């Protein structure tokens, strides 16, 4: 199994894009709020990097993790 192999059968292009946009908005805002003074002083450099990082994590998370995995009963004994 590789990293970019689709493991979530319910993931669509639209859902991956939606989660990537959510990550691109959430991560930089969170980093800016709790960030150290360096992050706030150099936001022109750090914010695009955190935006890309958040988009990548959000899209990859939707592509890899199935939301219905938690609903299945535990069959291991």
C-alpha angles and dihedrals in degrees: 000000000000129000096252096043111116109248099163107081091194096055117112131179089257095051092047091050091047092052091045090054091047090051091046090056100038104045098053092044091050092046092048093050097048096025125121121252091266091062092049094047094049099037092136089067102032102042097061089048093050090045092056091044092051092047091050094048093046095049094043092048092056091045094051110030121067113213093210093059091092093053095061116096118249107255098179117104 
